[in-house]
Amino acid sequence: MSPGTGQAFFRIAVFITLASLAVLPFLTPGTAEFVVDVLALAVGLASVAVVAVLARWSARP
């Protein structure tokens, strides 16, 4: 993975994660919006983890 591509994916994943975290306290648990926000948070965190692992793996000598 090229460094520019990894950096772009990482920034998008961090944005999704932070946006989900920012909205989460204002949502009522049990509503559809809450479920969608939690799913977006999970996708964001998983994306950050995948990009971090791929960056480490591709940087190995």
Backbone as CSV, one residue per row, in Angstrom:
resi,resn,N_x,N_y,N_z,CA_x,CA_y,CA_z,C_x,C_y,C_z
1,MET,0.865,-1.169,0.000,0.000,0.000,0.000,0.909,1.229,0.000
2,SER,0.608,2.179,-0.851,1.407,3.400,-0.889,1.121,4.243,0.353
3,PRO,2.110,5.024,0.783,1.908,5.828,1.994,0.753,6.819,1.879
4,GLY,0.565,7.399,0.709,-0.528,8.351,0.522,-1.896,7.703,0.637
5,THR,-2.022,6.523,0.089,-3.288,5.797,0.161,-3.597,5.385,1.596
6,GLY,-2.604,4.869,2.289,-2.802,4.478,3.678,-3.158,5.662,4.557
7,GLN,-2.501,6.783,4.320,-2.786,7.977,5.104,-4.208,8.483,4.848
8,ALA,-4.639,8.433,3.597,-6.001,8.873,3.263,-7.042,7.973,3.920
9,PHE,-6.857,6.655,3.831,-7.802,5.730,4.460,-7.804,5.906,5.973
10,PHE,-6.623,6.128,6.561,-6.545,6.319,8.001,-7.284,7.583,8.426
11,ARG,-7.124,8.661,7.683,-7.815,9.909,8.011,-9.326,9.765,7.897
12,ILE,-9.787,9.060,6.874,-11.226,8.840,6.717,-11.760,7.994,7.872
13,ALA,-11.027,6.953,8.244,-11.458,6.085,9.340,-11.491,6.844,10.665
14,VAL,-10.501,7.688,10.903,-10.478,8.478,12.129,-11.630,9.480,12.129
15,PHE,-11.916,10.071,10.989,-13.041,11.004,10.900,-14.361,10.307,11.226
16,ILE,-14.579,9.134,10.662,-15.810,8.381,10.932,-15.907,8.051,12.423
17,THR,-14.798,7.631,13.005,-14.783,7.281,14.420,-15.083,8.490,15.303
18,LEU,-14.404,9.599,15.049,-14.605,10.788,15.875,-15.998,11.387,15.692
19,ALA,-16.511,11.375,14.469,-17.860,11.891,14.228,-18.898,11.036,14.955
20,SER,-18.717,9.728,14.939,-19.643,8.846,15.649,-19.574,9.068,17.154
21,LEU,-18.367,9.229,17.664,-18.216,9.473,19.100,-18.798,10.817,19.517
22,ALA,-18.700,11.806,18.645,-19.213,13.138,18.985,-20.737,13.150,19.076
23,VAL,-21.392,12.370,18.254,-22.853,12.366,18.208,-23.455,11.408,19.238
24,LEU,-22.722,10.385,19.603,-23.255,9.315,20.454,-23.889,9.788,21.760
25,PRO,-23.316,10.736,22.502,-23.952,11.128,23.775,-25.319,11.792,23.622
26,PHE,-25.635,12.270,22.448,-26.887,12.991,22.234,-28.007,12.101,21.700
27,LEU,-27.738,10.826,21.511,-28.734,9.904,20.966,-29.359,9.079,22.079
28,THR,-30.602,8.712,21.877,-31.336,7.898,22.836,-31.087,6.418,22.538
29,PRO,-30.615,5.669,23.531,-30.402,4.234,23.297,-31.704,3.540,22.898
30,GLY,-31.584,2.608,21.984,-32.743,1.860,21.522,-33.379,2.416,20.263
31,THR,-32.929,3.595,19.812,-33.487,4.166,18.598,-32.655,3.724,17.394
32,ALA,-33.228,3.896,16.227,-32.527,3.521,15.008,-31.263,4.359,14.815
33,GLU,-31.317,5.622,15.176,-30.150,6.488,15.033,-29.005,6.004,15.913
34,PHE,-29.332,5.540,17.113,-28.312,5.040,18.027,-27.640,3.804,17.455
35,VAL,-28.438,2.899,16.902,-27.895,1.666,16.329,-26.990,1.983,15.145
36,VAL,-27.424,2.872,14.274,-26.615,3.243,13.111,-25.317,3.901,13.557
37,ASP,-25.386,4.740,14.583,-24.182,5.407,15.069,-23.209,4.414,15.685
38,VAL,-23.704,3.450,16.431,-22.828,2.434,17.015,-22.195,1.588,15.912
39,LEU,-22.960,1.265,14.882,-22.393,0.520,13.758,-21.326,1.337,13.030
40,ALA,-21.566,2.620,12.853,-20.565,3.485,12.223,-19.303,3.561,13.083
41,LEU,-19.475,3.614,14.386,-18.332,3.625,15.290,-17.531,2.326,15.166
42,ALA,-18.229,1.211,15.091,-17.552,-0.084,14.945,-16.800,-0.165,13.620
43,VAL,-17.417,0.315,12.552,-16.759,0.313,11.249,-15.534,1.223,11.265
44,GLY,-15.659,2.378,11.891,-14.533,3.300,11.984,-13.369,2.703,12.753
45,LEU,-13.663,2.107,13.906,-12.604,1.491,14.710,-11.967,0.306,13.993
46,ALA,-12.775,-0.502,13.335,-12.239,-1.638,12.584,-11.370,-1.154,11.422
47,SER,-11.782,-0.086,10.767,-10.997,0.454,9.662,-9.658,1.000,10.139
48,VAL,-9.660,1.683,11.275,-8.406,2.180,11.841,-7.473,1.007,12.139
49,ALA,-8.011,-0.040,12.722,-7.193,-1.209,13.050,-6.634,-1.876,11.794
50,VAL,-7.464,-2.036,10.775,-7.014,-2.678,9.539,-5.934,-1.853,8.859
51,VAL,-6.130,-0.551,8.782,-5.133,0.309,8.137,-3.830,0.293,8.931
52,ALA,-3.905,0.300,10.252,-2.690,0.261,11.069,-1.930,-1.046,10.859
53,VAL,-2.648,-2.160,10.824,-2.003,-3.456,10.602,-1.395,-3.520,9.209
54,LEU,-2.121,-3.061,8.210,-1.580,-3.077,6.846,-0.370,-2.172,6.710
55,ALA,-0.367,-1.039,7.374,0.773,-0.134,7.318,1.994,-0.769,7.967
56,ARG,1.784,-1.429,9.113,2.900,-2.123,9.765,3.415,-3.262,8.912
57,TRP,2.488,-4.016,8.323,2.870,-5.169,7.524,3.619,-4.754,6.262
58,SER,3.187,-3.689,5.627,3.839,-3.264,4.386,5.161,-2.542,4.650
59,ALA,5.407,-2.100,5.887,6.650,-1.404,6.213,7.757,-2.373,6.640
60,ARG,7.442,-3.625,6.759,8.470,-4.602,7.157,9.515,-4.721,6.067
61,PRO,10.770,-4.918,6.468,11.841,-5.064,5.448,11.796,-6.373,4.741
